[in-house]
Amino acid sequence: MNNMIVSVNPHIYAKDTTQTIMRDVLIALFPAVIASIVFFGVRALLVEVVCVAVAMACEWAFEKITNRPITVMDLSAAVTGLLLALNLPASIPIWQAMFGSFVAIVVVKQFFGGIGQNFANPAITARVIMLVAFSGAMTNWTVPAFTDATSTATPLAILSSEGAAGTLPTLAQMFLGARGGSMGETSCLALLIGGLYLICRRVITWHTPAAFLGTVLVLTALLGQQPLYQVMAGGLFIGAFFMATDYTTSPPTPAGKLIFGVGCGLITVLIRVWGNYPEGVSFSILLMNILNPYICEWTKTKPFGGVQA
Amino acid sequence: MFSGKLHGIHAPHRKNTVDRVPVRLPVPPVITVPMSMNIGAPAKPVVKPGDEVKVGQMIAEAGGFMSAPIYSGVSGKVKRLDEIVSANGRFDTVVVIETDGQQTVWEGVKPPVVTDKDSFVEAVRQCGCVGLGGAGFPTSVKLNVDPDRVHAIIINGAECEPYITSDTRTMIDSADDVIYGAQLLQKYYTADRIVIGIEDNKPQCVKIMQEAGKGVPGFEVASLPALYPQGGEKVLIYNTTGEIVPEGKLPIDVGAIVINCTTLAVIAKYIKTGMPLVEKVVTVDGSAIANPQNVIVPVGTPIQNVLDFAGLKCEPKKVLYGGPMMGTSVPSLEAPVMKNTNAILAFDAKDAEDPVPSSCIRCGRCVAHCPFNLMPAAIESAYNNKEPEKLKALKVNLCMECGCCSFSCPARRPLVQVNKLAKAMLNQYNAEQKAAAEKKAAKEKEKEAV
């Protein structure tokens, strides 16, 4: 008898693996990386490299110490590191960026069981922790290139009730990314290209970003704000396409994704308009992460032909 | 209520053998005919060692209502009755026949007399037909229904599994038989519609069946999107009639009979000529096969003979009955071709390798691709936590094991395997619940009596 393999069907598989999906996300973030370097200089690249490297090293070390399978090559840690970097100001002290990567991977991801088990988005949570811990450095915005602005305040800070000094960038500057803000969030164009790439590659669906952006657009219009400005400002694009679509911390069904997106949009607008912070995207996604299990429960699929006993 | 489109996957087609007209395998020296080739009771051998048998002669009778007789596909001498472990892991009796190479046809082969529905069903039973799409459900049992309940006869020509082209060849080479079978069904069941569902990756079959079916009242060809699994019974019914077969019900409960096109052709041939189901067109393909083709094979032929005929490029590391999505892997090349074998696929070491599962990333692809809207990842965690009540609520019992979830899982979780185990867990739980309830009822009765 030759030793043939006997296994349960199916015997063929789709090409996608966790690694190819994460690689696609990295590819989709590439335009934003380029934009960050263009607008905020080589320091942006340095922060990105540090965050990715530290995230991957932390994942490797934690798994080595706890004697678990090493999952660094699935690239999910690299995605987390890069997303965190893109959500930081380019001027962030390197040790703080390293600390953020450590928190994201070890505290938020690995302490809860590693990939697929964390209840909150690691990059977002780490960013929120850094915002509280290093609030000065986290809002010390770099002057973007190609602008004659003398102030580095973000458009949302200028628009907010406290009314930071500065002139608002034009809509075109907002779209291209020549404005104050985290180094990866400013170029809506770059993020849009990446987001569309993810949708085309079927890594994400349109539901979450459309619901998120749509809700902000409609609500700010109803509240008498400038809707287009609000949609392009702050971290909305990177949040809607890259953070709110995180598999582990958002619902799997289309209905769930729509609810999740609308919830994110609602909380974002509430914080922006009435909250103490000028920007609310990170908080809104984090809050919706916490509600995610409930949304999943409400939006269970109805089995075809299923009869309720 | 459910509405909208059923999900599925874009499996690779790999229909390499579509143009290969089936060729007859040289008579193998020995065939081993298994008795369990259908859902239900195994057939009972009616021959003993030393008996001479001819082509078309009965070697085993139906072992009950839910069973089918078996006929010899060769002429020769019964060597012995033996026991083997079949691919599903159960013991099975086999009749081993040494062939004489003459292929003498049995004198008793003559067309049956069919005058009404009952004699038609009896003929189908005598023909030894079982669901040839792969399920192996005794066809006569399926057809043994009140004709008034039948509104649609659905012929399954979807052939949605990759590689397999045996149904395609049936539609190309035996279109008249398929149509004759359809006419017989129309005659005895007077359905409003006779629909043959064909995936649109086989435009030649759509055309041929449209031509062949001209003039048959109620006959139509439904061109289905090539989205696996179009050939799943409930999927096919929904996509051709819009009817949903509810949990625990049969197609006939929504007025439908589904029959595979090759099954229908075999019935038609039997009624025309009296030759029962003794041989099968089998697609031989896969990365270990030198010359992929369609082969006409007597039922009971060892797989080794079929593979040798098509030529092996290398030592096969995995060999399947049927397609790569739902096929069963065989433990040995001595395993025989069965009635419901429509393909034998042999794969090299690279394709045979089992993927290494990693952690679920909750991407939702298993949910997005499940034709029945189940939640395989949730089923997996309910199974791992041993929660049968949750499994019941998640309707794991509806799973048809089509493989879409495992296929699309980027973490390569063995979801189909877990679904199978979860179904067994749920069945056991239900049985225990029932037994406990009965025990309680009996005790209460006893109390009352006292």
Interface residues (C-beta under 8 A of the other chain):
Chain A: M1 N2 M4 I5 V6 S7 V8 N9 P10 H11 I12 Y13 A14 D16 T17 T18 T20 I21 P69 T71 D74 S76 G114 I115 G116 Q117 Y247 T248 P251 P252 T253 K300 T301 K302 P303 F304 G305 G306 V307 A309
Chain B: F2 L6 I9 A11 P12 P162 K234 Y238 I244 V245 P246 E247 G248 E315 P316 K317 K318 V319 L320 P324 M325 M326 G327 T328 S329 V330 P331 S332 L333 L345 F347 D351 A352 E353 D354 P355 S358 S359 C360 I361 R362 C363 G364 R365 V367 A368 C370 P371 F372 N373 L374 M375 A377 A378 K392 L394 K395 L398 E401 G403 S406 F407 S408 C409 P410 A411 R412 P414 V416 Q417 K420
